[in-house]
Amino acid sequence: MLYGRPTGKPRRDPRAPMKEIYFLLAVHNHQPAGNFEHVFNDGWRTCYGPFLDLLKRHPGVRCTLHYTGALLEWMEAKRPDAIETLRALAASGQVEFLGGGFYEPILPAIPTADAEGQLGLMSRYLEERFGAAPRGIWTAERVWEPQLAGLIRDAGIEYTLLDDAHFVYAGLSREEIRGYYMTEDRGRPLAVFPIDKQLRYLIPFNQPAAAIDYLRSAAEGFPGGGITLGDDGEKFGMWPGTHKWVYEEGYLERLFTLLEENAGWLKTITMGDFLGRFPPSGKIYLPTASYDEMMEWSLPAPVQSSYETLIAELKKRNDYDRFSRFLRGGFWRNFMVKYPESDLQRCKALHVSRMVHRHLPEDLEAKKSLWRSQCNCAYWHGLFGGVYLNYLRHANYTNALRAEVAADRARHGRGGWAEAERLDYDQDGRDEVLLRSAPLNACLSPGYGGSLFELDYKEKCFNLSNTMSRRPEAYHATMLAKAARGGDAADAPPSIHDMAKSASPRLRGALHYDWYLRRSFLDHFLGPGATLAGFARCDYPEQGGFVDRPYAITSVESGEGRAAVSMKRRGAYHCPAGRRELEIDKRYALDGGGLLTVEYRVLNPGAEALDLWMGIEFNLTLLSGKSPDRLISCGGPKAAPVKAGGRGEAESAEFFELLNMADRFSVRVSWDGKGGLWYFPVETVSQSEKGFSLNYQGTSLMPHFRFSLPPGATKSLSFKVAVSPL
């Protein structure tokens, strides 16, 4: 005894009736629009299909299911039997369906009209196929901002579910987080169910009995209440090692059997039924948050590492539970700052949204293309590949461009036009310029090196500038240290968050970081000793002050089938003799046929002659660096094409050409005169649920020229960019 209290747990009288508790199981199933067909097929074979088969065999297990729109569309087209199964489960009362944004957007990050449209589309879809509109929604990545309560309630929805972390941050103790709470936004009430984090880690990453024991303990402490598990359906078969454990070794069968065997005190129930039968646990206002890991991932890499260290220290001291309510990571929207490439996707979708709502307000197909581009998976990065997966970014751009092309045709017809638009496209306080025509878009950032950040071939809805810069990630240090962590149980697969992470020497050797964004028409002045190898590592002597520095817009012109923008910068040139100045005038012009012409005028305003080595860098992508149908041709007309991920140089080149035989088009960039040419693949080392991988992002190609400029003299360079069908 210690201070009158027993040192061990009191034993429960086995003759006493077990106290009841309600278990609310919600399973979220998602595949992003644009994912590979084989991923959908594998998902059905290893996960979605087996789960439904087991659910049918256990009618005593009631649950709430969520399928995102892209997955529902695939199932309807390729697995209509699954739709029939779901319809039967719904009719029996065993299953309730959650709504949500149809294509899984982060709701507060998209325009209100699009959020309302996506919620409404999902509600109509579920009502038409399964006979009832949803009462609740799955909130994508559990990203919560307080104004969402009003938006969701206005869509006719009564509840959602969020992580228990949201409730802890609001001041509740873990013991209070049961059942559901009410929140509101300007008089519009919404029920919110807290997802139990411990259950999220127990199921399916421990023995089934461990989950039952946890629920039994919860019943003793909170009799008659409800405890919610809402989590990814892919953990039941698609995550590494889980199919064998969950199905072949019978985890899920045993769990469902135990739930049925303990139905006397452990009641499985749908969330809507629980909402209708029981009062709320209280009223609450939740702060802006997501799940713990997401908020950690949204931090800048150095801050993330410090945060991880702090958490580890608190856990070592057994202080984490005491202080966790005061500790949280970053804000989901800051992924747009951490990854400018994410922000560009978002800005594209915002721009196209304005076009569609203005020119095609009643066109549902155009809106669905737009909404597909708002799928959140390519906007962020953490455990999963996310923004580093070029095919997911490509899908977002392709869908946005389909909607844009439809809006263009509604406004202009099919061809012969070009226009220039000056606007603060990315809301950073500096204007961008969009040169647009029926065949081609050229989106320009005068404030960032006068560069081209988006080049769209609209016939194929293909953004050729869809590249990622190489930047440090917090897990790179872990990878280099080969820090590995084991799972929680030796006889079960580790949680996906606890899997060992190590990398091959090749991957570790590929860790190079860029000091500038991988765009096109970036203006370099190379110093003595610069080489292709050093330039590829971003380790070379840069003598100019132009690459990422602002150019001033001097004119924007639009009319008569031609659009153009001129810009200028006077910047530093650091030669061996000291600091000098150079002036660059750069003019982009796009005609109605889709030909982009870029003219340079380099001026030496000083009193001394300058010997210059100038490079104009392009970063373009064909999505694959190794495919035999994605090639680059560099140099003269007799140069043999190489794969897009090749590396090399040419001493005397007049052009380079990217050949996409898969999508049947080519991109040819030519210039007046001859110059040297460097090219190499831009590859990132990123983390995924399967470990570390090397991801092709694009190909960097840089024609470069040596010339002398006497005082007051100028040098002119001219480039043409033409995209043509093959």
PyMOL commands that set and color helices and strands:
alter all, ss='L'
color gray80, all
select helices_A, chain A and resi 37-57+69-78+80-91+107-109+112-130+140-142+148-154+164-169+174-176+197-202+208-221+233-235+242-248+251-261+271-277+292-297+301-316+320-326+332-338+340-359+364-372+376-379+386-388+390-412+474-481+496-498+505-509+532-536
alter helices_A, ss='H'
color red, helices_A
select strands_A, chain A and resi 21-29+63-67+95-97+136-138+159-163+181-185+188-195+226-232+266-268+418-423+432-437+440-445+451-457+462-463+522-525+552-559+562-575+578-591+596-603+610-620+630-635+642-643+648-660+665-688+691-709+714-725
alter strands_A, ss='S'
color yellow, strands_A
deselect
rebuild
show_as cartoon
